[in-house]
Amino acid sequence: MKQEMFNPLEHPVCLDYPGWIDATAWAEHVPFAMFLVSAARPRTIVELGAYRGVSYCAFCQAVKALELSTKCHAVDTWQGDPHAGNIDETVLGRLRLHHDPLYGDFSTLIPSTFGEALVHFSDATIDLLHIDGFHTYQAVKDDFESWLPKLSDRGIVLFHDTNVRRDDFGVWRFWEEVRSLHRSFEFVHGHGLGILAVGNEIPAGVQFLFSANEEQTNLIRKFFSGLGARIEAVRTRGEQLGYIEDLKTYEKIVNGSRILRLYRVLKSEGLPGAIKRARR
């Protein structure tokens, strides 16, 4: 099989801006997610740990844009964990409002634990698996080993947070172990993203990742980190603008409150000043 070289112009979907963006640590990897769908053409995608759906909707967006026959599945309890924190019950509802009309014909959101969801998938059927659940060493190890039989001969696994070394985050430890057993590639930006080729028939379009030399690796990393940084900058600016609007709303409420105005006068001018203003 002829190995393709890295040419992002053959996969322009990676240049698209995500249609769904929210509070996330994954925004910087959205361009690669879209590229990977285009280059690998997975028949089945499964994401373990969808949270607010930014990474998952990026996969779905690429599938729809490319008119692929891919089936997508997101598995999450949508209840949170010690790393993600508690998830408000509205998170899944908001995700559904975006997801269902656009992707509901080929994509399924599965509220479930990862273990319970195994029964929904036959062995050797998943081409792309994204593991992004609880991030301790043992949790990631268990997720990988439980789902490994479900991966096809074309199977590729993504691990997020391979570059986070704090508290009890242990993805990096498991990544160091498992990358020595399979062909791999790693992005170090955006908290780190590990790409593991576990199948024996990895699509030609992504073979270059696993054979890249140091110079090629740096080029690939620079390209996707640059695209990702732009998305993260826009996302952050949107958050800041939202915060500013919240402050303006709060200011209007404060300025329109007679009680708060009286409090400010009492604090700055004392009771005589307050009485004097009240008589005006």
Summary of the structure (lengths in Angstrom):
residues: 280
radius of gyration: 23.6
end to end distance: 88.4
largest distance: 89.9
contacts: 869
relative contact order: 0.13
helix: 53%
strand: 16%
